[in-house]
């Protein structure tokens, strides 16, 4: 098992994809399980065969990339789209 903690943070899209390809290559060649902690949804969708979304210390979603794309849970949808909720934006008003 290999654990990666935010492996693409701060990288440009090209370097991020190189890291993603390296993770996939290591999984295949070493026949290991990879656990990747990331907020980079492009990377997550490229390398994952299972995704878990944690919210406030609890599992909010557990399934395949296709299942998370089809989720109707508003919080899950908001997270994968990277959009702010209306309530979050109102909290910014002065």
JODA-V693649 format. One record per residue. N is the residue number from 1. D_LAST is the distance of its C-alpha to the last C-alpha in whole Angstrom. Layout:
<<N D_LAST> <N D_LAST>>
//
This chain:
<<1 48> <2 46> <3 42> <4 39> <5 36> <6 34> <7 37> <8 35> <9 32> <10 31> <11 34> <12 34> <13 35> <14 39> <15 39> <16 37> <17 40> <18 43> <19 41> <20 41> <21 45> <22 46> <23 44> <24 46> <25 49> <26 49> <27 49> <28 52> <29 54> <30 54> <31 53> <32 51> <33 47> <34 44> <35 41> <36 38> <37 35> <38 32> <39 29> <40 31> <41 31> <42 34> <43 36> <44 36> <45 37> <46 40> <47 41> <48 41> <49 43> <50 41> <51 37> <52 35> <53 32> <54 30> <55 27> <56 27> <57 30> <58 32> <59 34> <60 32> <61 34> <62 37> <63 40> <64 41> <65 38> <66 40> <67 39> <68 35> <69 35> <70 36> <71 34> <72 32> <73 30> <74 26> <75 25> <76 28> <77 27> <78 24> <79 25> <80 28> <81 26> <82 23> <83 21> <84 17> <85 17> <86 15> <87 14> <88 13> <89 11> <90 9> <91 8> <92 6> <93 4> <94 0>>
//
